[in-house]
Amino acid sequence: MQRSMAVAMSDDPALAKLFEAENVAASKESTKRQDAFASLISTPEEKALFDKLGEFRQLYLDKRNAITAAKKAGNMEQAKQLFENEFMSASRGYLASVEALSEHQRSAIDEMGKAINNSARSGYLFLGVIGLLIAVGPACLSPGC
C-alpha cells in the first residue's frame, strides 16, 4: 500500500515505473500464497470469507493499476483523485477481509484446542477408571469379594 500511496501522491511520473516491477512481483507472490491457502479451506464459512477476500483483492489491484495508468499518462490529478476516492476505500475493504478471515481462523483454532483438551480429559478419566478396575479387579475375583 505504501508504494501505491507514494505513486499516487508524487508529482513524479517516473515513480510509477520505478515501482511497477515490485508491484508485479508482490501480486504474483500474493496470488501464490492465496492459491496455497485455497487448498486448505475446509468449511463453507471459510470459503465465503476467502471468496470475499478475493473480491476485495481484485478491487484493490484494479484501483492500484488505475492509479499507475493515470500516472503513466501524465494525469497526476486523476491519480490523486483515484487514490483518495477509490483506492483507500478498496484497500480498507481488502485489509478488513484479511482480518475477518484471520479472526475466523483464530476462532476455529481456539475451538479445536478446546475440543482437544476435552478429549484429553475424557481419555485421562477413562484410563483412570480402567487402572482402578485393573487394580481392584483381581481382588474381587477372590472368595469373599
Chimera marker file (.cmm) of the C-alpha trace (Angstrom):
<marker_set name="trace">
<marker id="1" x="0.000" y="0.000" z="0.000" r="1" g="1" b="0" radius="0.5"/>
<marker id="2" x="2.893" y="2.376" z="0.703" r="1" g="1" b="0" radius="0.5"/>
<marker id="3" x="4.135" y="2.016" z="-2.872" r="1" g="1" b="0" radius="0.5"/>
<marker id="4" x="0.706" y="2.870" z="-4.231" r="1" g="1" b="0" radius="0.5"/>
<marker id="5" x="0.462" y="5.837" z="-1.894" r="1" g="1" b="0" radius="0.5"/>
<marker id="6" x="3.873" y="7.089" z="-2.988" r="1" g="1" b="0" radius="0.5"/>
<marker id="7" x="2.943" y="6.736" z="-6.656" r="1" g="1" b="0" radius="0.5"/>
<marker id="8" x="-0.418" y="8.455" z="-6.219" r="1" g="1" b="0" radius="0.5"/>
<marker id="9" x="0.812" y="11.361" z="-4.139" r="1" g="1" b="0" radius="0.5"/>
<marker id="10" x="4.032" y="12.070" z="-6.017" r="1" g="1" b="0" radius="0.5"/>
<marker id="11" x="4.186" y="14.513" z="-8.887" r="1" g="1" b="0" radius="0.5"/>
<marker id="12" x="6.963" y="12.446" z="-10.446" r="1" g="1" b="0" radius="0.5"/>
<marker id="13" x="5.538" y="10.262" z="-13.256" r="1" g="1" b="0" radius="0.5"/>
<marker id="14" x="8.684" y="8.112" z="-13.175" r="1" g="1" b="0" radius="0.5"/>
<marker id="15" x="7.783" y="6.792" z="-9.729" r="1" g="1" b="0" radius="0.5"/>
<marker id="16" x="5.050" y="4.560" z="-11.180" r="1" g="1" b="0" radius="0.5"/>
<marker id="17" x="7.608" y="2.976" z="-13.479" r="1" g="1" b="0" radius="0.5"/>
<marker id="18" x="10.046" y="2.596" z="-10.593" r="1" g="1" b="0" radius="0.5"/>
<marker id="19" x="7.596" y="0.547" z="-8.508" r="1" g="1" b="0" radius="0.5"/>
<marker id="20" x="5.995" y="-1.361" z="-11.384" r="1" g="1" b="0" radius="0.5"/>
<marker id="21" x="8.258" y="-4.429" z="-11.123" r="1" g="1" b="0" radius="0.5"/>
<marker id="22" x="7.829" y="-4.569" z="-7.327" r="1" g="1" b="0" radius="0.5"/>
<marker id="23" x="4.052" y="-4.366" z="-7.638" r="1" g="1" b="0" radius="0.5"/>
<marker id="24" x="4.009" y="-7.169" z="-10.209" r="1" g="1" b="0" radius="0.5"/>
<marker id="25" x="6.256" y="-9.347" z="-8.014" r="1" g="1" b="0" radius="0.5"/>
<marker id="26" x="4.165" y="-8.644" z="-4.911" r="1" g="1" b="0" radius="0.5"/>
<marker id="27" x="0.969" y="-9.538" z="-6.774" r="1" g="1" b="0" radius="0.5"/>
<marker id="28" x="2.467" y="-12.804" z="-8.042" r="1" g="1" b="0" radius="0.5"/>
<marker id="29" x="3.622" y="-13.746" z="-4.537" r="1" g="1" b="0" radius="0.5"/>
<marker id="30" x="0.238" y="-12.883" z="-3.059" r="1" g="1" b="0" radius="0.5"/>
<marker id="31" x="-1.534" y="-14.964" z="-5.718" r="1" g="1" b="0" radius="0.5"/>
<marker id="32" x="0.781" y="-17.893" z="-4.996" r="1" g="1" b="0" radius="0.5"/>
<marker id="33" x="0.040" y="-17.696" z="-1.271" r="1" g="1" b="0" radius="0.5"/>
<marker id="34" x="-3.702" y="-17.371" z="-1.833" r="1" g="1" b="0" radius="0.5"/>
<marker id="35" x="-3.679" y="-20.400" z="-4.137" r="1" g="1" b="0" radius="0.5"/>
<marker id="36" x="-1.837" y="-22.420" z="-1.492" r="1" g="1" b="0" radius="0.5"/>
<marker id="37" x="-4.297" y="-21.290" z="1.180" r="1" g="1" b="0" radius="0.5"/>
<marker id="38" x="-7.301" y="-22.117" z="-1.031" r="1" g="1" b="0" radius="0.5"/>
<marker id="39" x="-6.321" y="-25.786" z="-0.989" r="1" g="1" b="0" radius="0.5"/>
<marker id="40" x="-6.566" y="-25.789" z="2.822" r="1" g="1" b="0" radius="0.5"/>
<marker id="41" x="-10.097" y="-24.383" z="3.102" r="1" g="1" b="0" radius="0.5"/>
<marker id="42" x="-12.340" y="-26.834" z="4.903" r="1" g="1" b="0" radius="0.5"/>
<marker id="43" x="-15.616" y="-25.095" z="5.810" r="1" g="1" b="0" radius="0.5"/>
<marker id="44" x="-18.290" y="-23.181" z="3.874" r="1" g="1" b="0" radius="0.5"/>
<marker id="45" x="-17.769" y="-20.168" z="6.174" r="1" g="1" b="0" radius="0.5"/>
<marker id="46" x="-14.065" y="-20.157" z="5.437" r="1" g="1" b="0" radius="0.5"/>
<marker id="47" x="-14.764" y="-20.447" z="1.696" r="1" g="1" b="0" radius="0.5"/>
<marker id="48" x="-17.170" y="-17.497" z="1.810" r="1" g="1" b="0" radius="0.5"/>
<marker id="49" x="-14.640" y="-15.344" z="3.682" r="1" g="1" b="0" radius="0.5"/>
<marker id="50" x="-11.885" y="-16.369" z="1.276" r="1" g="1" b="0" radius="0.5"/>
<marker id="51" x="-14.063" y="-15.567" z="-1.751" r="1" g="1" b="0" radius="0.5"/>
<marker id="52" x="-14.862" y="-12.149" z="-0.275" r="1" g="1" b="0" radius="0.5"/>
<marker id="53" x="-11.148" y="-11.556" z="0.292" r="1" g="1" b="0" radius="0.5"/>
<marker id="54" x="-10.545" y="-12.397" z="-3.375" r="1" g="1" b="0" radius="0.5"/>
<marker id="55" x="-13.162" y="-9.866" z="-4.480" r="1" g="1" b="0" radius="0.5"/>
<marker id="56" x="-11.599" y="-7.125" z="-2.347" r="1" g="1" b="0" radius="0.5"/>
<marker id="57" x="-8.122" y="-8.043" z="-3.552" r="1" g="1" b="0" radius="0.5"/>
<marker id="58" x="-9.195" y="-7.734" z="-7.170" r="1" g="1" b="0" radius="0.5"/>
<marker id="59" x="-10.806" y="-4.361" z="-6.482" r="1" g="1" b="0" radius="0.5"/>
<marker id="60" x="-7.621" y="-3.228" z="-4.710" r="1" g="1" b="0" radius="0.5"/>
<marker id="61" x="-5.473" y="-4.335" z="-7.668" r="1" g="1" b="0" radius="0.5"/>
<marker id="62" x="-7.799" y="-2.670" z="-10.176" r="1" g="1" b="0" radius="0.5"/>
<marker id="63" x="-7.603" y="0.643" z="-8.302" r="1" g="1" b="0" radius="0.5"/>
<marker id="64" x="-3.843" y="0.373" z="-7.898" r="1" g="1" b="0" radius="0.5"/>
<marker id="65" x="-3.449" y="-0.299" z="-11.616" r="1" g="1" b="0" radius="0.5"/>
<marker id="66" x="-5.737" y="2.614" z="-12.480" r="1" g="1" b="0" radius="0.5"/>
<marker id="67" x="-3.527" y="4.939" z="-10.420" r="1" g="1" b="0" radius="0.5"/>
<marker id="68" x="-0.424" y="3.635" z="-12.175" r="1" g="1" b="0" radius="0.5"/>
<marker id="69" x="-2.054" y="4.051" z="-15.593" r="1" g="1" b="0" radius="0.5"/>
<marker id="70" x="-3.088" y="7.617" z="-14.776" r="1" g="1" b="0" radius="0.5"/>
<marker id="71" x="0.438" y="8.439" z="-13.684" r="1" g="1" b="0" radius="0.5"/>
<marker id="72" x="1.926" y="6.910" z="-16.832" r="1" g="1" b="0" radius="0.5"/>
<marker id="73" x="-0.465" y="9.012" z="-18.912" r="1" g="1" b="0" radius="0.5"/>
<marker id="74" x="0.658" y="12.114" z="-17.051" r="1" g="1" b="0" radius="0.5"/>
<marker id="75" x="-2.693" y="12.596" z="-15.280" r="1" g="1" b="0" radius="0.5"/>
<marker id="76" x="-1.328" y="13.426" z="-11.824" r="1" g="1" b="0" radius="0.5"/>
<marker id="77" x="-4.556" y="14.926" z="-10.535" r="1" g="1" b="0" radius="0.5"/>
<marker id="78" x="-6.585" y="11.930" z="-11.700" r="1" g="1" b="0" radius="0.5"/>
<marker id="79" x="-4.152" y="9.599" z="-9.910" r="1" g="1" b="0" radius="0.5"/>
<marker id="80" x="-4.560" y="11.555" z="-6.671" r="1" g="1" b="0" radius="0.5"/>
<marker id="81" x="-8.340" y="11.534" z="-7.022" r="1" g="1" b="0" radius="0.5"/>
<marker id="82" x="-8.381" y="7.784" z="-7.668" r="1" g="1" b="0" radius="0.5"/>
<marker id="83" x="-6.203" y="7.271" z="-4.633" r="1" g="1" b="0" radius="0.5"/>
<marker id="84" x="-8.334" y="9.381" z="-2.303" r="1" g="1" b="0" radius="0.5"/>
<marker id="85" x="-11.782" y="8.450" z="-3.625" r="1" g="1" b="0" radius="0.5"/>
<marker id="86" x="-11.388" y="4.805" z="-4.616" r="1" g="1" b="0" radius="0.5"/>
<marker id="87" x="-8.083" y="3.217" z="-3.681" r="1" g="1" b="0" radius="0.5"/>
<marker id="88" x="-8.206" y="3.981" z="0.036" r="1" g="1" b="0" radius="0.5"/>
<marker id="89" x="-11.696" y="2.500" z="0.317" r="1" g="1" b="0" radius="0.5"/>
<marker id="90" x="-10.644" y="-0.586" z="-1.661" r="1" g="1" b="0" radius="0.5"/>
<marker id="91" x="-7.541" y="-1.081" z="0.482" r="1" g="1" b="0" radius="0.5"/>
<marker id="92" x="-9.563" y="-0.747" z="3.714" r="1" g="1" b="0" radius="0.5"/>
<marker id="93" x="-12.011" y="-3.362" z="2.427" r="1" g="1" b="0" radius="0.5"/>
<marker id="94" x="-9.154" y="-5.650" z="1.460" r="1" g="1" b="0" radius="0.5"/>
<marker id="95" x="-7.483" y="-5.327" z="4.861" r="1" g="1" b="0" radius="0.5"/>
<marker id="96" x="-10.812" y="-5.829" z="6.649" r="1" g="1" b="0" radius="0.5"/>
<marker id="97" x="-11.463" y="-9.021" z="4.664" r="1" g="1" b="0" radius="0.5"/>
<marker id="98" x="-7.998" y="-10.328" z="5.533" r="1" g="1" b="0" radius="0.5"/>
<marker id="99" x="-8.697" y="-9.576" z="9.200" r="1" g="1" b="0" radius="0.5"/>
<marker id="100" x="-12.119" y="-11.285" z="9.042" r="1" g="1" b="0" radius="0.5"/>
<marker id="101" x="-10.565" y="-14.448" z="7.617" r="1" g="1" b="0" radius="0.5"/>
<marker id="102" x="-7.769" y="-14.323" z="10.198" r="1" g="1" b="0" radius="0.5"/>
<marker id="103" x="-10.275" y="-13.909" z="13.022" r="1" g="1" b="0" radius="0.5"/>
<marker id="104" x="-12.288" y="-16.859" z="11.725" r="1" g="1" b="0" radius="0.5"/>
<marker id="105" x="-9.091" y="-18.919" z="11.657" r="1" g="1" b="0" radius="0.5"/>
<marker id="106" x="-8.203" y="-17.893" z="15.229" r="1" g="1" b="0" radius="0.5"/>
<marker id="107" x="-11.678" y="-18.819" z="16.447" r="1" g="1" b="0" radius="0.5"/>
<marker id="108" x="-11.543" y="-22.184" z="14.683" r="1" g="1" b="0" radius="0.5"/>
<marker id="109" x="-8.131" y="-22.913" z="16.212" r="1" g="1" b="0" radius="0.5"/>
<marker id="110" x="-9.399" y="-21.936" z="19.677" r="1" g="1" b="0" radius="0.5"/>
<marker id="111" x="-12.415" y="-24.238" z="19.295" r="1" g="1" b="0" radius="0.5"/>
<marker id="112" x="-10.187" y="-27.058" z="18.080" r="1" g="1" b="0" radius="0.5"/>
<marker id="113" x="-7.921" y="-26.548" z="21.100" r="1" g="1" b="0" radius="0.5"/>
<marker id="114" x="-10.911" y="-26.754" z="23.463" r="1" g="1" b="0" radius="0.5"/>
<marker id="115" x="-12.090" y="-29.959" z="21.779" r="1" g="1" b="0" radius="0.5"/>
<marker id="116" x="-8.608" y="-31.480" z="22.091" r="1" g="1" b="0" radius="0.5"/>
<marker id="117" x="-8.442" y="-30.546" z="25.791" r="1" g="1" b="0" radius="0.5"/>
<marker id="118" x="-11.893" y="-32.037" z="26.424" r="1" g="1" b="0" radius="0.5"/>
<marker id="119" x="-10.909" y="-35.195" z="24.595" r="1" g="1" b="0" radius="0.5"/>
<marker id="120" x="-7.685" y="-35.453" z="26.588" r="1" g="1" b="0" radius="0.5"/>
<marker id="121" x="-9.583" y="-35.063" z="29.890" r="1" g="1" b="0" radius="0.5"/>
<marker id="122" x="-12.018" y="-37.797" z="28.859" r="1" g="1" b="0" radius="0.5"/>
<marker id="123" x="-9.108" y="-40.015" z="27.895" r="1" g="1" b="0" radius="0.5"/>
<marker id="124" x="-7.374" y="-39.475" z="31.246" r="1" g="1" b="0" radius="0.5"/>
<marker id="125" x="-10.623" y="-40.237" z="33.104" r="1" g="1" b="0" radius="0.5"/>
<marker id="126" x="-11.123" y="-43.388" z="31.062" r="1" g="1" b="0" radius="0.5"/>
<marker id="127" x="-7.550" y="-44.539" z="31.736" r="1" g="1" b="0" radius="0.5"/>
<marker id="128" x="-8.008" y="-43.820" z="35.439" r="1" g="1" b="0" radius="0.5"/>
<marker id="129" x="-11.178" y="-45.922" z="35.587" r="1" g="1" b="0" radius="0.5"/>
<marker id="130" x="-9.501" y="-48.751" z="33.679" r="1" g="1" b="0" radius="0.5"/>
<marker id="131" x="-6.496" y="-48.570" z="36.034" r="1" g="1" b="0" radius="0.5"/>
<marker id="132" x="-8.779" y="-48.708" z="39.059" r="1" g="1" b="0" radius="0.5"/>
<marker id="133" x="-10.668" y="-51.693" z="37.639" r="1" g="1" b="0" radius="0.5"/>
<marker id="134" x="-7.399" y="-53.472" z="36.942" r="1" g="1" b="0" radius="0.5"/>
<marker id="135" x="-6.180" y="-52.802" z="40.489" r="1" g="1" b="0" radius="0.5"/>
<marker id="136" x="-9.463" y="-53.768" z="42.175" r="1" g="1" b="0" radius="0.5"/>
<marker id="137" x="-10.495" y="-56.473" z="39.728" r="1" g="1" b="0" radius="0.5"/>
<marker id="138" x="-8.153" y="-59.263" z="40.854" r="1" g="1" b="0" radius="0.5"/>
<marker id="139" x="-9.068" y="-58.650" z="44.491" r="1" g="1" b="0" radius="0.5"/>
<marker id="140" x="-12.760" y="-59.076" z="43.693" r="1" g="1" b="0" radius="0.5"/>
<marker id="141" x="-12.104" y="-62.379" z="41.985" r="1" g="1" b="0" radius="0.5"/>
<marker id="142" x="-11.048" y="-63.942" z="45.302" r="1" g="1" b="0" radius="0.5"/>
<marker id="143" x="-13.689" y="-65.570" z="47.530" r="1" g="1" b="0" radius="0.5"/>
<marker id="144" x="-15.488" y="-63.170" z="49.834" r="1" g="1" b="0" radius="0.5"/>
<marker id="145" x="-15.476" y="-60.163" z="47.482" r="1" g="1" b="0" radius="0.5"/>
<link id1="1" id2="2" r="1" g="1" b="0" radius="0.2"/>
<link id1="2" id2="3" r="1" g="1" b="0" radius="0.2"/>
<link id1="3" id2="4" r="1" g="1" b="0" radius="0.2"/>
<link id1="4" id2="5" r="1" g="1" b="0" radius="0.2"/>
<link id1="5" id2="6" r="1" g="1" b="0" radius="0.2"/>
<link id1="6" id2="7" r="1" g="1" b="0" radius="0.2"/>
<link id1="7" id2="8" r="1" g="1" b="0" radius="0.2"/>
<link id1="8" id2="9" r="1" g="1" b="0" radius="0.2"/>
<link id1="9" id2="10" r="1" g="1" b="0" radius="0.2"/>
<link id1="10" id2="11" r="1" g="1" b="0" radius="0.2"/>
<link id1="11" id2="12" r="1" g="1" b="0" radius="0.2"/>
<link id1="12" id2="13" r="1" g="1" b="0" radius="0.2"/>
<link id1="13" id2="14" r="1" g="1" b="0" radius="0.2"/>
<link id1="14" id2="15" r="1" g="1" b="0" radius="0.2"/>
<link id1="15" id2="16" r="1" g="1" b="0" radius="0.2"/>
<link id1="16" id2="17" r="1" g="1" b="0" radius="0.2"/>
<link id1="17" id2="18" r="1" g="1" b="0" radius="0.2"/>
<link id1="18" id2="19" r="1" g="1" b="0" radius="0.2"/>
<link id1="19" id2="20" r="1" g="1" b="0" radius="0.2"/>
<link id1="20" id2="21" r="1" g="1" b="0" radius="0.2"/>
<link id1="21" id2="22" r="1" g="1" b="0" radius="0.2"/>
<link id1="22" id2="23" r="1" g="1" b="0" radius="0.2"/>
<link id1="23" id2="24" r="1" g="1" b="0" radius="0.2"/>
<link id1="24" id2="25" r="1" g="1" b="0" radius="0.2"/>
<link id1="25" id2="26" r="1" g="1" b="0" radius="0.2"/>
<link id1="26" id2="27" r="1" g="1" b="0" radius="0.2"/>
<link id1="27" id2="28" r="1" g="1" b="0" radius="0.2"/>
<link id1="28" id2="29" r="1" g="1" b="0" radius="0.2"/>
<link id1="29" id2="30" r="1" g="1" b="0" radius="0.2"/>
<link id1="30" id2="31" r="1" g="1" b="0" radius="0.2"/>
<link id1="31" id2="32" r="1" g="1" b="0" radius="0.2"/>
<link id1="32" id2="33" r="1" g="1" b="0" radius="0.2"/>
<link id1="33" id2="34" r="1" g="1" b="0" radius="0.2"/>
<link id1="34" id2="35" r="1" g="1" b="0" radius="0.2"/>
<link id1="35" id2="36" r="1" g="1" b="0" radius="0.2"/>
<link id1="36" id2="37" r="1" g="1" b="0" radius="0.2"/>
<link id1="37" id2="38" r="1" g="1" b="0" radius="0.2"/>
<link id1="38" id2="39" r="1" g="1" b="0" radius="0.2"/>
<link id1="39" id2="40" r="1" g="1" b="0" radius="0.2"/>
<link id1="40" id2="41" r="1" g="1" b="0" radius="0.2"/>
<link id1="41" id2="42" r="1" g="1" b="0" radius="0.2"/>
<link id1="42" id2="43" r="1" g="1" b="0" radius="0.2"/>
<link id1="43" id2="44" r="1" g="1" b="0" radius="0.2"/>
<link id1="44" id2="45" r="1" g="1" b="0" radius="0.2"/>
<link id1="45" id2="46" r="1" g="1" b="0" radius="0.2"/>
<link id1="46" id2="47" r="1" g="1" b="0" radius="0.2"/>
<link id1="47" id2="48" r="1" g="1" b="0" radius="0.2"/>
<link id1="48" id2="49" r="1" g="1" b="0" radius="0.2"/>
<link id1="49" id2="50" r="1" g="1" b="0" radius="0.2"/>
<link id1="50" id2="51" r="1" g="1" b="0" radius="0.2"/>
<link id1="51" id2="52" r="1" g="1" b="0" radius="0.2"/>
<link id1="52" id2="53" r="1" g="1" b="0" radius="0.2"/>
<link id1="53" id2="54" r="1" g="1" b="0" radius="0.2"/>
<link id1="54" id2="55" r="1" g="1" b="0" radius="0.2"/>
<link id1="55" id2="56" r="1" g="1" b="0" radius="0.2"/>
<link id1="56" id2="57" r="1" g="1" b="0" radius="0.2"/>
<link id1="57" id2="58" r="1" g="1" b="0" radius="0.2"/>
<link id1="58" id2="59" r="1" g="1" b="0" radius="0.2"/>
<link id1="59" id2="60" r="1" g="1" b="0" radius="0.2"/>
<link id1="60" id2="61" r="1" g="1" b="0" radius="0.2"/>
<link id1="61" id2="62" r="1" g="1" b="0" radius="0.2"/>
<link id1="62" id2="63" r="1" g="1" b="0" radius="0.2"/>
<link id1="63" id2="64" r="1" g="1" b="0" radius="0.2"/>
<link id1="64" id2="65" r="1" g="1" b="0" radius="0.2"/>
<link id1="65" id2="66" r="1" g="1" b="0" radius="0.2"/>
<link id1="66" id2="67" r="1" g="1" b="0" radius="0.2"/>
<link id1="67" id2="68" r="1" g="1" b="0" radius="0.2"/>
<link id1="68" id2="69" r="1" g="1" b="0" radius="0.2"/>
<link id1="69" id2="70" r="1" g="1" b="0" radius="0.2"/>
<link id1="70" id2="71" r="1" g="1" b="0" radius="0.2"/>
<link id1="71" id2="72" r="1" g="1" b="0" radius="0.2"/>
<link id1="72" id2="73" r="1" g="1" b="0" radius="0.2"/>
<link id1="73" id2="74" r="1" g="1" b="0" radius="0.2"/>
<link id1="74" id2="75" r="1" g="1" b="0" radius="0.2"/>
<link id1="75" id2="76" r="1" g="1" b="0" radius="0.2"/>
<link id1="76" id2="77" r="1" g="1" b="0" radius="0.2"/>
<link id1="77" id2="78" r="1" g="1" b="0" radius="0.2"/>
<link id1="78" id2="79" r="1" g="1" b="0" radius="0.2"/>
<link id1="79" id2="80" r="1" g="1" b="0" radius="0.2"/>
<link id1="80" id2="81" r="1" g="1" b="0" radius="0.2"/>
<link id1="81" id2="82" r="1" g="1" b="0" radius="0.2"/>
<link id1="82" id2="83" r="1" g="1" b="0" radius="0.2"/>
<link id1="83" id2="84" r="1" g="1" b="0" radius="0.2"/>
<link id1="84" id2="85" r="1" g="1" b="0" radius="0.2"/>
<link id1="85" id2="86" r="1" g="1" b="0" radius="0.2"/>
<link id1="86" id2="87" r="1" g="1" b="0" radius="0.2"/>
<link id1="87" id2="88" r="1" g="1" b="0" radius="0.2"/>
<link id1="88" id2="89" r="1" g="1" b="0" radius="0.2"/>
<link id1="89" id2="90" r="1" g="1" b="0" radius="0.2"/>
<link id1="90" id2="91" r="1" g="1" b="0" radius="0.2"/>
<link id1="91" id2="92" r="1" g="1" b="0" radius="0.2"/>
<link id1="92" id2="93" r="1" g="1" b="0" radius="0.2"/>
<link id1="93" id2="94" r="1" g="1" b="0" radius="0.2"/>
<link id1="94" id2="95" r="1" g="1" b="0" radius="0.2"/>
<link id1="95" id2="96" r="1" g="1" b="0" radius="0.2"/>
<link id1="96" id2="97" r="1" g="1" b="0" radius="0.2"/>
<link id1="97" id2="98" r="1" g="1" b="0" radius="0.2"/>
<link id1="98" id2="99" r="1" g="1" b="0" radius="0.2"/>
<link id1="99" id2="100" r="1" g="1" b="0" radius="0.2"/>
<link id1="100" id2="101" r="1" g="1" b="0" radius="0.2"/>
<link id1="101" id2="102" r="1" g="1" b="0" radius="0.2"/>
<link id1="102" id2="103" r="1" g="1" b="0" radius="0.2"/>
<link id1="103" id2="104" r="1" g="1" b="0" radius="0.2"/>
<link id1="104" id2="105" r="1" g="1" b="0" radius="0.2"/>
<link id1="105" id2="106" r="1" g="1" b="0" radius="0.2"/>
<link id1="106" id2="107" r="1" g="1" b="0" radius="0.2"/>
<link id1="107" id2="108" r="1" g="1" b="0" radius="0.2"/>
<link id1="108" id2="109" r="1" g="1" b="0" radius="0.2"/>
<link id1="109" id2="110" r="1" g="1" b="0" radius="0.2"/>
<link id1="110" id2="111" r="1" g="1" b="0" radius="0.2"/>
<link id1="111" id2="112" r="1" g="1" b="0" radius="0.2"/>
<link id1="112" id2="113" r="1" g="1" b="0" radius="0.2"/>
<link id1="113" id2="114" r="1" g="1" b="0" radius="0.2"/>
<link id1="114" id2="115" r="1" g="1" b="0" radius="0.2"/>
<link id1="115" id2="116" r="1" g="1" b="0" radius="0.2"/>
<link id1="116" id2="117" r="1" g="1" b="0" radius="0.2"/>
<link id1="117" id2="118" r="1" g="1" b="0" radius="0.2"/>
<link id1="118" id2="119" r="1" g="1" b="0" radius="0.2"/>
<link id1="119" id2="120" r="1" g="1" b="0" radius="0.2"/>
<link id1="120" id2="121" r="1" g="1" b="0" radius="0.2"/>
<link id1="121" id2="122" r="1" g="1" b="0" radius="0.2"/>
<link id1="122" id2="123" r="1" g="1" b="0" radius="0.2"/>
<link id1="123" id2="124" r="1" g="1" b="0" radius="0.2"/>
<link id1="124" id2="125" r="1" g="1" b="0" radius="0.2"/>
<link id1="125" id2="126" r="1" g="1" b="0" radius="0.2"/>
<link id1="126" id2="127" r="1" g="1" b="0" radius="0.2"/>
<link id1="127" id2="128" r="1" g="1" b="0" radius="0.2"/>
<link id1="128" id2="129" r="1" g="1" b="0" radius="0.2"/>
<link id1="129" id2="130" r="1" g="1" b="0" radius="0.2"/>
<link id1="130" id2="131" r="1" g="1" b="0" radius="0.2"/>
<link id1="131" id2="132" r="1" g="1" b="0" radius="0.2"/>
<link id1="132" id2="133" r="1" g="1" b="0" radius="0.2"/>
<link id1="133" id2="134" r="1" g="1" b="0" radius="0.2"/>
<link id1="134" id2="135" r="1" g="1" b="0" radius="0.2"/>
<link id1="135" id2="136" r="1" g="1" b="0" radius="0.2"/>
<link id1="136" id2="137" r="1" g="1" b="0" radius="0.2"/>
<link id1="137" id2="138" r="1" g="1" b="0" radius="0.2"/>
<link id1="138" id2="139" r="1" g="1" b="0" radius="0.2"/>
<link id1="139" id2="140" r="1" g="1" b="0" radius="0.2"/>
<link id1="140" id2="141" r="1" g="1" b="0" radius="0.2"/>
<link id1="141" id2="142" r="1" g="1" b="0" radius="0.2"/>
<link id1="142" id2="143" r="1" g="1" b="0" radius="0.2"/>
<link id1="143" id2="144" r="1" g="1" b="0" radius="0.2"/>
<link id1="144" id2="145" r="1" g="1" b="0" radius="0.2"/>
</marker_set>
